[in-house]
Amino acid sequence: MTITIPLERLQKALAYDPHTGVVTWKEDRGGRPAGSIAGSLKPTGYRHVRVDGRMFQEHRVAWALHYGEWPSANIDHVNGNPSDNRIENLRCVMQAENNKNARRRKDNTSGVTGVLWYKASKKWGAKIHRDGSYVFLGLFESMEDAITARKQAEAKLGYHANHGRAA
């Protein structure tokens, strides 16, 4: 991951409050006084900030300002809120780990990630993603049994407790 601005420049331009997650300007910026909130909210829900003509994801800026170094991997928002940049809500993880804290897909019809109804067998099935492919966990008479199998697999594979939360 290429960083296009020295950390020292970032530290000179911006301040970060780890308790609120707010990034502010340390210097006057084109009509915006020092102390004003930097960046803006994008339609994706993520905040971005422009420094010296370059756009940065604000959660990466928050990490860099708090820890004094740019993150070495992805930044995951633990609670799933992409605009909540409090340091307690950010963790630096590889993509595979980040995927273990994903929201439930919008096209999910069972209400539980990895649990689905199989019409042909008239049973509930469970599956989970591991090492780049899906692992079938079995067919079950009840939805509750399929959910139990899925939750046990999540615990065994180190999925985050928030994985599968509502979108």
Secondary structure by P-SEA (a helix, b strand, c coil): ccccccaaaaaacccccccccbbbbccccccccccccccccccccbbbbbcccccccaaaaaaaaacccccccccccccccccccccccbbbbcaaaaaaacccccccccccccccccccccbbbbbbbcccbbbbccccccaaaaaaaaaaaaaaacccccccccc
